[in-house]
């Protein structure tokens, strides 16, 4: 199957003029008849028509796409997936443009995001008191139900929870932010981004405060040491990052020696930026910030990059280096989809979220079934495990049609295990209500 033009830009269109149409031309470059099984789109404003009869070798056919701009305004960018019997299985088409609203049209019902406050200051909190929690009260001051699809924190120290049912117009829901002060002395300012179908789609809430450190030894404060420098962690994991999104994580580092230490970072991928002092004074805590820019990442799925940490005494001597991994799960940006669009999309169902190899002594193989329980094709961007001792085999498919399943066999490779810890299997897909899924691999 060959489609010369897979992206069409309608440009500026007037909402009052009604639906606009575009035709994509499909050519069968193969030797066998080509069947277009389905042209799927989660956007309810888009309708499609395509030939239901086979397309002969060398022949062409048309896919008619209609977009209805009524009641809309601003930019739109919509993905369609063409399913066929071709070897590529699914082909992506895109229509986009900008809608100029009809000034005489009645205003469509819309939700509005109105928090009781945009920033909350915890003040001074003691590390030994443990987790600090605040509830942001979110009132829907609009005229349509408010659906919060996701809340993204800026680092692993902040854990969000939120009202997952629609918030009726005039009613109130919650966004609960929990901050972990463990091993994080000093002032902090953390943001969480709330994604919803309200006007603006993204809204930022902020917590601030200062952690009064507990008195404990350096090994607890800095569980990892690279040369003479203690670090809170030696790995960075960005659980969910949308296309074109930028996110950062900060950790404390400290020169544990009695001499000045030089610190530098090399072999940085283009999408990773690291900030930290180049000279560390003895016993002084400093901040290290790792930023990931999804715009510079080509593709979606779980991506693991590395940079090299290099430290040595300012007076000279042997340098200590270590490779620092940075894992990122890059997903589609579903923030502009309505709840109806999400309900019409794909939905991943897992046969298990924990694979337990300890239930049967000596077991080395287990099975995991993935099913598309949604209404649109489910596309897998990656299905991986960071641990090299877990083998994933089976009929791996890039796309599952609605109600279709695939079963994978997970095998423990004991000879490659260097410790007894478990691992996580990551599934990154285009399910708008759960684009990143984790299956825990339990071995002890």
C-alpha positions in Angstrom: 0.0 0.0 0.0 1.4 3.4 -1.0 0.0 6.8 -0.1 2.0 9.7 -1.5 0.6 12.3 0.8 -0.1 11.2 4.3 -0.6 14.7 5.9 -3.1 17.3 4.7 -3.2 20.8 6.1 -6.6 22.5 5.6 -5.1 25.8 6.6 -7.5 28.4 7.9 -11.1 27.3 7.7 -14.3 29.1 8.6 -16.5 27.2 11.1 -19.7 28.8 9.7 -19.0 27.3 6.2 -19.5 23.8 7.5 -17.6 20.5 6.9 -14.5 20.4 4.8 -13.3 17.4 2.9 -10.0 15.9 1.6 -9.2 12.8 -0.4 -6.2 10.6 0.2 -5.2 8.5 -2.8 -4.1 4.9 -2.1 -2.2 2.8 -4.6 -1.7 -0.9 -4.5 2.0 -1.5 -5.3 1.8 -5.2 -4.5 0.9 -8.2 -6.6 -2.1 -9.4 -4.6 -5.4 -7.5 -4.1 -5.3 -4.9 -1.3 -8.1 -4.7 1.2 -8.8 -1.6 3.3 -10.2 -3.1 6.5 -10.9 0.0 8.4 -10.0 3.7 8.6 -10.1 4.6 12.3 -10.2 7.9 14.1 -11.0 8.7 17.7 -12.1 12.3 16.9 -15.8 12.4 16.8 -15.6 15.5 14.4 -14.1 13.3 11.7 -16.0 10.9 9.4 -14.4 8.6 6.8 -15.4 6.7 3.7 -13.3 4.1 1.9 -13.8 1.3 -0.7 -15.0 -2.0 0.7 -14.0 -4.0 -2.3 -10.4 -5.2 -3.0 -8.0 -2.9 -4.9 -6.3 -4.7 -7.7 -2.5 -4.7 -8.2 -1.4 -1.3 -9.7 -4.8 0.3 -9.1 -5.7 3.2 -7.0 -8.6 4.1 -4.6 -9.8 7.0 -2.5 -10.2 7.6 1.2 -12.6 10.5 1.8 -12.1 12.3 5.1 -14.6 14.9 6.4 -13.9 17.3 9.3 -16.8 19.2 10.9 -15.5 22.5 12.5 -18.9 23.5 13.9 -18.5 24.8 17.4 -14.7 24.6 17.3 -11.9 27.2 17.3 -8.1 27.2 17.0 -5.7 24.6 15.8 -6.5 20.9 15.4 -4.2 18.0 14.5 -6.0 14.6 14.1 -4.5 11.2 13.5 -6.3 8.5 11.4 -5.1 4.9 11.1 -5.6 2.8 8.0 -5.8 -0.9 8.6 -5.3 -3.2 5.7 -4.1 -6.6 4.7 -0.7 -5.1 3.6 2.5 -6.1 5.4 2.7 -2.8 7.2 -0.7 -3.5 8.8 -1.4 0.1 9.9 -0.6 3.4 8.1 -1.0 6.8 9.8 -2.7 9.7 8.1 -3.0 13.2 9.6 -5.3 16.1 9.0 -4.7 19.5 10.5 -5.7 23.2 10.3 -7.0 26.2 12.1 -10.7 26.9 12.7 -11.9 30.4 12.8 -15.0 30.3 15.0 -18.5 31.4 13.9 -19.2 34.6 15.8 -23.0 34.1 15.5 -22.9 30.5 16.7 -24.2 29.7 20.2 -21.4 29.1 22.6 -20.8 25.4 23.1 -20.8 24.0 26.6 -17.3 23.8 28.1 -15.7 22.9 31.4 -13.5 25.5 33.3 -10.7 24.6 35.7 -10.8 26.9 38.8 -8.6 25.8 41.7 -9.0 27.3 45.2 -5.3 28.3 44.9 -2.6 27.8 42.3 0.3 27.6 44.8 0.5 26.1 48.3 3.4 26.8 50.7 4.0 24.0 53.2 6.4 26.3 55.1 9.1 24.5 57.1 8.5 20.7 57.3 10.7 18.2 59.2 12.2 15.4 57.3 11.5 12.9 60.1 7.8 13.7 60.0 7.5 11.9 56.7 5.1 12.7 53.8 3.5 16.1 53.5 0.1 16.3 51.8 -2.1 19.0 50.4 -5.5 18.9 48.7 -6.1 21.4 45.9 -9.9 21.9 45.5 -10.8 22.2 41.8 -14.2 23.8 41.0 -15.7 23.4 37.6 -17.0 26.9 36.8 -17.9 26.0 33.3 -21.1 24.6 31.8 -20.0 21.0 30.8 -18.6 18.2 33.0 -14.8 18.5 33.7 -12.7 15.3 33.1 -9.2 15.2 34.5 -7.3 12.7 32.4 -3.9 12.8 34.0 -1.7 14.7 36.5 2.0 14.8 35.8 4.6 15.6 38.5 7.9 17.2 37.8 9.9 14.7 39.8 9.6 11.4 41.6 9.4 13.1 45.0 5.9 14.3 44.3 3.0 11.8 44.0 -0.3 13.1 42.6 -3.9 11.7 42.9 -7.0 13.2 41.6 -10.8 12.8 41.1 -11.2 10.3 38.3 -14.9 10.7 37.7 -16.4 13.6 35.7 -16.9 16.7 37.8 -20.3 18.3 37.0 -20.6 22.0 36.2 -20.7 23.9 39.5 -19.2 21.0 41.5 -15.8 20.4 43.0 -13.1 17.7 42.7 -9.7 17.2 44.2 -6.1 17.1 43.1 -4.0 15.6 46.0 -0.3 16.2 46.1 2.0 14.3 48.4 5.6 15.3 48.8 8.3 13.0 50.1 10.9 15.0 52.0 13.2 12.0 52.6 16.8 12.9 51.8 15.7 16.3 50.3 17.0 19.0 52.7 16.5 22.6 51.9 14.0 24.7 50.0 11.9 23.1 47.3 9.5 24.2 44.6 7.6 21.5 42.6 5.1 21.7 39.8 2.4 19.3 38.8 0.6 19.7 35.4 -3.1 18.8 35.3 -4.4 17.6 31.9 -8.1 17.9 31.4 -10.8 18.8 28.8 -11.3 22.2 30.3 -10.4 25.4 28.5 -6.6 25.6 28.2 -6.3 21.8 28.6 -3.2 22.1 30.8 -3.0 23.8 34.2 0.0 24.0 36.5 -0.3 23.7 40.3 2.7 24.4 42.5 3.9 23.4 46.0 6.7 25.1 47.9 8.4 24.7 51.2 11.6 24.0 53.1 12.7 20.6 54.5 14.5 20.7 57.8 16.9 17.7 57.5 17.0 15.0 60.1 20.3 14.0 61.7 21.5 10.8 60.2 24.7 9.4 58.7 25.9 10.0 55.1 25.1 6.5 53.9 21.4 7.1 54.5 21.4 10.6 53.0 23.4 9.5 50.0 22.8 5.8 49.3 25.0 5.9 46.3 28.6 7.2 46.2 30.6 7.9 43.0 34.2 8.4 44.0 34.1 10.9 46.9 30.7 12.4 45.9 27.5 11.2 47.5 24.4 11.1 45.3 20.7 10.5 46.2 20.4 8.3 43.1 22.4 7.1 40.1 19.5 6.6 37.7 16.8 8.9 36.4 13.4 7.5 35.3 10.8 9.7 33.6 7.6 7.6 33.9 5.6 9.6 31.3 6.6 12.3 28.9 4.4 13.6 26.2 5.6 14.6 22.7 7.2 18.1 22.8 7.1 18.1 26.6 10.1 19.0 28.8 10.5 17.6 32.3 13.2 17.8 35.0 14.3 15.9 38.1 16.5 17.2 40.8 18.6 15.4 43.4 21.1 16.3 46.1 24.8 15.6 45.7 27.6 16.2 48.2 31.3 16.2 48.3 32.1 13.8 51.2 35.8 14.4 51.2 37.9 17.1 52.7 39.2 18.5 49.4 37.6 20.4 46.6 36.2 18.1 43.8 35.7 18.9 40.1 32.6 17.5 38.5 31.7 17.3 34.8 29.3 15.4 32.5 30.1 14.1 29.0 28.6 11.9 26.2 25.2 13.6 26.7 22.4 12.7 24.2 20.9 15.7 22.4 17.7 15.4 24.5 19.4 15.3 27.9 20.7 18.4 29.8 22.5 18.2 33.1 23.1 21.1 35.5 25.3 21.0 38.6 28.2 23.0 40.0 31.6 22.2 38.3 33.4 22.6 41.6 32.1 21.0 44.9 33.4 22.3 48.2 33.9 19.8 51.0 30.7 18.7 52.9 28.4 21.2 51.1 25.1 19.8 49.7 24.4 20.9 46.1 21.7 20.3 43.6 22.0 18.3 40.4 19.2 18.8 37.8 18.6 16.4 34.8 16.2 17.7 32.1 14.8 15.7 29.2 13.4 17.4 26.1 10.9 15.1 24.2 11.0 17.4 21.2 14.6 16.2 20.6 13.6 12.5 20.8 12.6 10.8 17.5 9.9 8.3 18.1 7.8 7.1 21.0 8.1 4.3 23.5 10.6 3.5 26.3 14.0 5.0 25.5 17.1 4.6 27.7 20.0 7.0 27.2 23.2 7.5 29.2 25.6 10.2 30.1 29.0 9.9 31.8 29.7 11.4 35.2 33.3 12.3 35.8 34.7 13.6 39.1 38.3 14.1 40.5 40.1 16.1 43.1 40.7 19.7 42.1 44.4 19.2 42.9 44.6 16.4 40.3 44.7 12.6 40.6 42.8 9.8 39.1 39.3 10.6 37.8 36.3 8.5 38.7 33.7 7.9 35.9 30.3 6.2 35.8 27.7 5.8 33.2 24.3 7.3 34.4 21.2 5.8 32.8 18.2 8.0 32.0 15.0 6.2 31.1 12.1 8.0 29.4 8.6 6.8 28.4 7.5 9.0 25.5 3.8 8.9 24.7 1.2 10.7 22.5 -0.3 13.9 23.8 -3.9 13.1 24.6 -4.5 16.3 26.5 -6.8 17.8 23.8 -9.0 14.7 23.5 -12.5 14.8 25.1 -13.6 12.0 27.3 -15.8 10.8 24.4 -12.8 10.7 22.2 -10.9 8.6 24.8 -13.8 6.2 25.2 -13.8 5.7 21.4 -10.0 5.0 21.4 -8.1 1.8 22.1 -7.9 0.3 25.6 -5.1 -2.1 26.7 -6.1 -5.0 29.0 -3.4 -7.1 30.7 -3.9 -10.6 31.9 -1.8 -9.8 34.9 0.1 -6.8 36.4 2.4 -9.1 38.5 4.2 -12.1 37.0 5.3 -14.2 40.0 8.0 -16.8 39.3 8.1 -17.8 43.0 4.7 -19.5 43.1 6.1 -22.6 41.5 9.6 -23.7 42.5 12.0 -23.8 39.5 9.6 -22.1 37.2 11.4 -20.3 34.3 8.5 -19.5 32.0 5.3 -17.5 32.4 2.7 -16.1 29.9 1.3 -12.6 29.6 -1.7 -11.8 27.4 -2.4 -8.3 26.0 -5.9 -7.5 24.7 -7.3 -4.5 22.9 -10.6 -4.0 24.8 -11.2 -0.6 23.1 -12.9 0.5 19.9 -9.9 1.6 17.8 -6.6 0.0 16.8 -4.1 -0.4 19.7 -0.5 0.4 18.7 2.5 -0.7 20.7 5.5 1.7 20.7 7.6 -0.5 22.9 7.4 -3.6 25.1 10.6 -4.0 27.0 12.2 -5.0 30.3 15.3 -3.2 31.5 16.7 -6.4 33.1 18.7 -8.4 30.6 17.8 -11.7 32.3 14.2 -11.6 31.2 13.5 -12.8 27.6 10.2 -11.7 26.0 9.1 -14.0 23.1 6.0 -14.8 21.2 4.0 -13.3 18.3 4.8 -9.7 19.0 2.4 -7.5 17.0 2.8 -3.7 16.4 -1.0 -3.3 16.3 -4.0 -5.1 17.8 -7.5 -4.6 16.3 -10.4 -4.2 18.7 -11.0 -7.4 20.6 -7.7 -8.9 19.3 -5.1 -10.4 21.7 -1.5 -11.6 21.7 0.2 -13.8 24.2 3.9 -13.4 25.1 6.1 -15.9 26.9 8.4 -14.5 29.6 11.5 -16.6 30.3 14.0 -16.2 33.2 17.6 -16.5 32.0 19.3 -17.4 35.3 22.8 -17.4 34.0 22.6 -13.7 33.3 21.2 -12.7 36.7 23.7 -10.7 38.9 21.3 -10.2 41.8 18.0 -11.5 43.2 16.0 -8.3 42.7 12.8 -8.3 40.6 12.2 -6.1 37.5 9.6 -4.2 35.7 8.2 -4.8 32.2 7.1 -1.6 30.5 4.4 -1.4 27.9 4.1 1.9 26.0 1.1 2.2 23.7 -1.5 4.6 22.3 -4.2 3.9 24.9 -5.3 7.4 25.8 -6.3 6.4 29.3 -3.2 4.4 30.1 -0.3 4.9 27.7 2.3 3.4 30.1 1.6 0.1 31.9 4.0 -1.7 34.2 4.0 -5.4 34.8 6.1 -6.3 37.9 8.3 -9.4 37.5 8.6 -11.0 40.9 11.5 -13.5 41.4 11.9 -13.6 45.2 
